[in-house]
């Protein structure tokens, strides 16, 4: 979005209802014609509405400014942690041995890495809704799901320490899977069942994949875990 349009939105954020003359007077370093153009664009895009010669933010406009960093002179959109679900899905094979559903990434970043299945939480969606939807959409499976941990993962560049990944994972334990495993149509991942012993022999795991029994490790109480580290294989 153009910087002048962001400035108009900022003015309407701190004084919600303004006439053209008042609003344009606060942004005096462009011509009235150019100001009128940018204000008109905001109306056209649905971020600002006009009624009785008064301008104000629409719902879409309010949602947009909620992500603006007003401490930044450029009014940049703030980068926020991504919220995702992570599912430990367990089944018992014919030999009575627990197996876990794993995912091999077939896209960047982390191309080729293996870990538990994950998926983004959509805007307005509950964590359970996201977990159930992602599991069904990606694998065709349903399961009994319980939240066991909140895992905040931050990874930084080796040189300079700039953050390159910031994700809050809502971690679920899933049991009693129902349905037939299928591969996602988008080709972004490959899913497979495997035991913890077989996983321990792989060299393509995410570094934070834990090879201990998740039931014993996670316990019964909801825990919050934060992991901040240098990432060399992004």
Secondary structure as GFF3:
##gff-version 3
##sequence-region A 1 234
A	DSSP	alpha_helix	3	14	.	.	.	ID=ss1
A	DSSP	beta_strand	18	19	.	.	.	ID=ss2
A	DSSP	alpha_helix	20	25	.	.	.	ID=ss3
A	DSSP	alpha_helix	32	45	.	.	.	ID=ss4
A	DSSP	beta_strand	48	51	.	.	.	ID=ss5
A	DSSP	beta_strand	54	57	.	.	.	ID=ss6
A	DSSP	alpha_helix	59	65	.	.	.	ID=ss7
A	DSSP	beta_strand	82	92	.	.	.	ID=ss8
A	DSSP	beta_strand	98	105	.	.	.	ID=ss9
A	DSSP	beta_strand	114	120	.	.	.	ID=ss10
A	DSSP	alpha_helix	127	139	.	.	.	ID=ss11
A	DSSP	beta_strand	142	156	.	.	.	ID=ss12
A	DSSP	beta_strand	163	178	.	.	.	ID=ss13
A	DSSP	beta_strand	189	194	.	.	.	ID=ss14
A	DSSP	alpha_helix	196	200	.	.	.	ID=ss15
A	DSSP	alpha_helix	214	218	.	.	.	ID=ss16
A	DSSP	beta_strand	223	230	.	.	.	ID=ss17
###
